[in-house]
Amino acid sequence: MSAFVVSRPHIAALVEALYRYEVYPDGLDATALGQLLWEENITSVLARYRDCTRDDMPGPCEEDFVFVWVPNPARSAFVRQPWNVLGLVRCYEYQSCEHDGWLASDACQLLDALQERVLRSVQCHTMEEARNRPEWNKAPWDLYEEPA
């Protein structure tokens, strides 16, 4: 498998979706939640590419990887579409599962809960069922820029 660090807009959309679908982590505000997600993703990429550092790993160039929550109405509208959220969750999990601690991580638990709630909202019981819906192929894989 390959892996890359997802973009700041991707992390921000996941944070927005977690709050929209009422998946609240204990004691974390939106900034801390975004940082937690990004660090988990970075841990995965560095585990996959052991010869990389935070300065040269696959993903956004010239990034400081410090997340600060900034509300965005266009992003809020974007995550109101459940298939957009499912696509972003799918990508994030694929990029973040490359290390031994993934399944026990807070990020994995949060994203699993988010995925479950979003699946229910589109009346699917499993990801397999969702993959068979026409909307699945229209869902974004990654979000490189903030929605406009």
Buried (B, 14 or more C-beta within 10 A) or exposed (E): EEBBBBBBBBBBBBBBBBBBBEBEBEEBEBBBBBBBBBBBBBBBBBBBBEEBEEEEBBBBEEBEBEBEBEEBEEBBEBBEBBBBBBBBBBBBBBBBBBBEEBEEBBBBEBBBBBBBBBBEEBEBEEBEEBEEBEBBEEBBEBBEEBBE
